[in-house]
């Protein structure tokens, strides 16, 4: 098994929360979201290298949180960038070889089984993302108020962790930033690398709204 690392990107400002506290620091069942995200990967592998990418303005507060919650899981802090792309690139600067996962800091409920599934698939396929089916009907806007139905059987909703051979991801991130780079898979695909899909989880939600927090409370309680 190759060396395994995770870059946890936590640069959100929490605007959709309607809160002054960035969403990654908001507690879910008594513990900040970001701590739960870190714990998920530590639970999967206690030896995994954890790189936490934070804006400079959040770093002192994070260290205070760790002290207040007696949070002792080892991790290295990298500097947040202007965009998510630049933040990931900064985190990659601290990774040497092996397999690396990129995880949203506000996606705290990835199970050990799903993380393992992604890493194991990345050993073989080099670039892997977890996805789930769309259960809603989908429409594409065509012209002004006009739209057309999309075949949802061909649609997959993308999650993280997105997992790659480190050398491939580093090479992909040597390119210039483009607005079309919505996630790490899009950066890798721009280099001509195929991305393999694996099964995600409906409980692997991203905490971005007050409703997500309520759902997160239910997930923690196992309801």
Secondary structure, DSSP 8 states (H G I E B T S, - for coil): ---EEEEEEE----GGGT-SS-GGGSEETTEEHHHHHHHHHHHH-TT-EEEEEE-HHHHHHHHHHHHHTT-----EEEE--SSHHHHHHHHHTT--SSEEEEEETT-TT--HHHHHHHHHHHHHHSEEEEEEE--S-EEEEEETTEEEEE-GGG-EEEEEEEEEEHHHHHHHTTS---TT--SHHHHHHTTT---EEEE--TT-----SHHHHHHHHHHHHT-
